[in-house]
Amino acid sequence: MVLYFTSNVVSPPALIYMGKDKFENEDLIKHGFEQDVWFHVDKLSSAHVYLRLSADQTWDNIPSALLDDLAQLVKANSIEGNKKNNLTIIYTPWANLNKNGSMDVGQVSFKNNKQVKRVYAAERINEVVNRLNKTKVEKFPDLAQEKADHDRKMRQQQRQREQEQKEQDFRQVQALKQKASDRGYGSIFDSEEMKGSSNYRNMDYDGDVDAFEEDFM
């Protein structure tokens, strides 16, 4: 079972989730998304809490109000940490989690310690914890299937972006060719503005415009 929470301190609301126990944490570690961020009490046992970033967010620019919500939720789901003040919560991208067969159930390390940040919970704020708990939903998702579907969607979007870039490059070639023709240069196409185009540095243009155009057909 996975527990889902919603934080409304940002717009659109943020999706937060965690496993019910350390065994479910193993599945979450295995089937996370690239845009997930992992949160945990530093040096104490706690729930593994994840934030699923929105499209315009990166893990290092999470709004402070949302970080405070996450810190409170992690603290509240640590038996020892919930009793302590001035608690340190660590967080890192899901992709930075390291798991191998020698580790205990639910245990992780980091691939790169420089990609670990900290947020602090001075004390438990019941108002925040209660607000988040009111949004709690229990589900039994097929995490492996969700991961496969997500990865497939990401690949499709990447192919679409590449196709759009290819079409944009083609239009630029056509425009430059027409510009050269209008100036009376005809097939003389090795201009300084062509040389300076970043698209040509990224694409193997050898001066043969017609051959270059064939790549788009």
C-alpha positions as a printed NumPy array, in Angstrom:
array([[  0.   ,   0.   ,   0.   ],
       [  1.189,   3.502,  -0.863],
       [  0.026,   6.601,   1.009],
       [ -0.56 ,   9.721,  -1.094],
       [ -0.77 ,  13.276,   0.193],
       [ -1.477,  16.632,  -1.429],
       [  0.208,  19.885,  -0.489],
       [ -1.774,  22.967,  -1.46 ],
       [  0.873,  25.521,  -0.502],
       [  1.922,  25.606,  -4.17 ],
       [ -0.032,  25.804,  -7.411],
       [ -0.637,  23.351,  -8.921],
       [ -0.847,  21.278,  -5.73 ],
       [  2.104,  18.97 ,  -5.093],
       [  1.862,  15.188,  -4.981],
       [  3.65 ,  13.552,  -2.043],
       [  3.754,   9.827,  -1.373],
       [  5.377,   7.243,   0.875],
       [  5.307,   3.529,   1.611],
       [  3.517,   2.144,   4.641],
       [  6.565,   0.155,   5.805],
       [ 10.184,  -0.638,   4.923],
       [  9.196,  -3.447,   2.566],
       [  7.068,  -1.135,   0.466],
       [  9.957,   1.322,   0.536],
       [ 11.927,  -1.216,  -1.479],
       [  9.386,  -1.05 ,  -4.316],
       [  9.36 ,   2.746,  -4.205],
       [ 13.157,   2.825,  -4.444],
       [ 13.057,   0.46 ,  -7.412],
       [ 10.215,   2.061,  -9.364],
       [ 10.66 ,   5.79 ,  -8.793],
       [ 10.353,   8.428, -11.529],
       [ 13.133,  10.729, -12.655],
       [ 11.204,  13.728, -11.309],
       [ 10.839,  12.244,  -7.823],
       [ 12.714,  13.653,  -4.833],
       [ 13.4  ,  11.475,  -1.772],
       [ 13.134,  12.83 ,   1.801],
       [ 14.256,  11.213,   5.078],
       [ 15.237,  12.18 ,   8.603],
       [ 19.004,  12.448,   8.831],
       [ 20.642,   9.69 ,  10.917],
       [ 17.333,   8.415,  12.305],
       [ 14.733,   5.918,  11.157],
       [ 11.792,   7.472,   9.325],
       [  9.409,   7.   ,   6.457],
       [ 10.795,   7.396,   2.948],
       [  8.781,  10.34 ,   1.659],
       [  8.779,  11.319,  -2.012],
       [  7.82 ,  14.511,  -3.793],
       [  6.831,  14.233,  -7.456],
       [  8.017,  17.439,  -9.089],
       [  5.844,  19.366, -11.498],
       [  7.069,  20.101, -15.01 ],
       [  8.455,  23.554, -14.142],
       [ 10.329,  22.447, -11.008],
       [ 13.775,  21.05 , -10.369],
       [ 14.88 ,  19.387,  -7.178],
       [ 17.093,  22.33 ,  -6.198],
       [ 14.411,  25.042,  -6.553],
       [ 11.583,  23.539,  -4.502],
       [  9.563,  26.379,  -2.893],
       [ 10.357,  26.869,   0.79 ],
       [  6.71 ,  26.451,   1.834],
       [  6.603,  23.057,   0.155],
       [  9.908,  22.04 ,   1.759],
       [  8.405,  22.929,   5.139],
       [  5.402,  20.682,   4.442],
       [  7.69 ,  17.809,   3.491],
       [  9.895,  18.299,   6.535],
       [  6.857,  18.207,   8.828],
       [  5.49 ,  15.067,   7.18 ],
       [  8.827,  13.259,   7.416],
       [  9.267,  14.302,  11.05 ],
       [  5.743,  13.142,  11.921],
       [  6.507,   9.731,  10.407],
       [  9.648,   9.114,  12.434],
       [  9.075,   7.463,  15.809],
       [ 12.175,   9.007,  17.352],
       [ 12.341,  12.126,  15.201],
       [  8.764,  13.111,  16.008],
       [  9.823,  13.611,  19.639],
       [ 12.845,  15.783,  18.828],
       [ 13.24 ,  19.45 ,  17.997],
       [ 15.737,  20.968,  15.581],
       [ 15.564,  17.968,  13.303],
       [ 17.53 ,  17.713,  10.043],
       [ 15.755,  16.33 ,   6.979],
       [ 17.858,  15.301,   3.995],
       [ 16.631,  15.155,   0.411],
       [ 18.006,  14.163,  -2.967],
       [ 16.744,  13.216,  -6.432],
       [ 15.432,   9.671,  -6.697],
       [ 18.043,   8.998,  -9.391],
       [ 20.784,   9.687,  -6.832],
       [ 19.673,   6.83 ,  -4.575],
       [ 22.   ,   3.841,  -4.497],
       [ 20.763,   0.378,  -3.582],
       [ 22.642,  -2.913,  -3.679],
       [ 22.139,  -6.445,  -2.442],
       [ 24.328,  -6.025,   0.623],
       [ 22.001,  -3.428,   2.164],
       [ 19.215,  -4.109,   4.631],
       [ 15.582,  -3.794,   3.595],
       [ 14.73 ,  -0.123,   3.107],
       [ 18.348,   1.   ,   3.379],
       [ 19.887,   3.257,   0.73 ],
       [ 23.017,   5.302,   0.148],
       [ 23.818,   8.02 ,  -2.377],
       [ 25.669,   7.925,  -5.666],
       [ 26.822,  11.509,  -5.182],
       [ 26.837,  13.075,  -1.707],
       [ 27.084,  16.537,  -3.258],
       [ 23.522,  16.064,  -4.53 ],
       [ 22.083,  15.868,  -1.031],
       [ 20.431,  18.937,   0.495],
       [ 19.045,  19.626,   3.951],
       [ 16.   ,  21.316,   5.396],
       [ 15.331,  21.82 ,   9.086],
       [ 12.285,  21.254,  11.273],
       [ 12.637,  23.275,  14.458],
       [  9.563,  21.657,  15.993],
       [  6.437,  19.765,  15.067],
       [  3.713,  22.   ,  13.666],
       [  0.441,  20.15 ,  14.196],
       [ -1.491,  22.483,  11.919],
       [  0.684,  21.455,   8.963],
       [  0.69 ,  17.749,   9.804],
       [ -3.096,  17.689,  10.276],
       [ -3.661,  19.548,   7.003],
       [ -1.584,  17.019,   5.093],
       [ -3.118,  14.011,   6.842],
       [ -6.592,  15.176,   5.803],
       [ -5.529,  14.702,   2.173],
       [ -4.171,  11.175,   2.719],
       [ -5.338,   8.516,   0.271],
       [ -4.39 ,   4.832,   0.467],
       [ -3.846,   3.023,  -2.83 ],
       [ -2.455,  -0.28 ,  -4.07 ],
       [ -0.79 ,   0.728,  -7.338],
       [  1.11 ,  -1.541,  -9.713],
       [  4.344,   0.41 ,  -9.346],
       [  6.218,  -1.581, -11.983],
       [  3.498,  -0.948, -14.58 ],
       [  3.27 ,   2.732, -13.667],
       [  7.034,   3.004, -14.132],
       [  6.923,   1.239, -17.522],
       [  4.06 ,   3.462, -18.726],
       [  5.848,   6.597, -17.546],
       [  9.133,   5.665, -19.217],
       [  7.318,   4.898, -22.461],
       [  5.624,   8.299, -22.359],
       [  8.967,  10.025, -21.717],
       [ 10.527,   8.274, -24.726],
       [  7.625,   9.346, -26.951],
       [  7.948,  12.947, -25.797],
       [ 11.688,  12.875, -26.435],
       [ 11.166,  11.569, -29.974],
       [  8.585,  14.302, -30.571],
       [ 11.011,  16.981, -29.353],
       [ 13.723,  15.622, -31.621],
       [ 11.362,  15.627, -34.602],
       [ 10.269,  19.185, -33.868],
       [ 13.904,  20.276, -33.64 ],
       [ 14.666,  18.534, -36.924],
       [ 11.79 ,  20.338, -38.619],
       [ 12.926,  23.659, -37.171],
       [ 16.453,  23.059, -38.461],
       [ 15.057,  22.233, -41.887],
       [ 13.055,  25.467, -41.972],
       [ 16.199,  27.403, -41.068],
       [ 18.086,  25.744, -43.926],
       [ 15.313,  26.644, -46.328],
       [ 15.231,  30.248, -45.116],
       [ 18.997,  30.65 , -45.444],
       [ 18.936,  29.063, -48.876],
       [ 16.193,  31.461, -49.996],
       [ 18.1  ,  34.387, -48.515],
       [ 21.222,  33.412, -50.422],
       [ 19.208,  33.014, -53.609],
       [ 17.592,  36.431, -53.167],
       [ 21.012,  38.001, -52.851],
       [ 22.092,  36.391, -56.091],
       [ 24.493,  33.944, -54.518],
       [ 22.666,  30.941, -55.924],
       [ 24.303,  27.778, -54.69 ],
       [ 27.105,  29.596, -52.885],
       [ 25.905,  28.731, -49.434],
       [ 28.951,  28.613, -47.209],
       [ 28.263,  31.995, -45.595],
       [ 29.539,  33.272, -42.273],
       [ 26.014,  33.191, -40.813],
       [ 25.755,  29.529, -41.835],
       [ 29.092,  28.77 , -40.193],
       [ 27.953,  30.506, -37.033],
       [ 24.716,  28.575, -36.711],
       [ 24.69 ,  26.318, -33.686],
       [ 22.413,  23.946, -35.539],
       [ 25.105,  23.317, -38.105],
       [ 27.617,  22.595, -35.408],
       [ 25.214,  20.009, -34.046],
       [ 24.315,  18.505, -37.421],
       [ 26.828,  17.117, -39.874],
       [ 26.48 ,  19.772, -42.552],
       [ 29.285,  19.48 , -45.132],
       [ 28.323,  22.345, -47.442],
       [ 26.064,  20.286, -49.715],
       [ 22.654,  21.841, -49.13 ],
       [ 20.711,  19.43 , -51.301],
       [ 22.227,  16.43 , -49.585],
       [ 21.593,  18.076, -46.214],
       [ 17.944,  18.599, -47.134],
       [ 17.523,  14.938, -48.035],
       [ 17.939,  14.055, -44.394],
       [ 14.563,  15.661, -43.721],
       [ 12.667,  13.789, -46.439]])
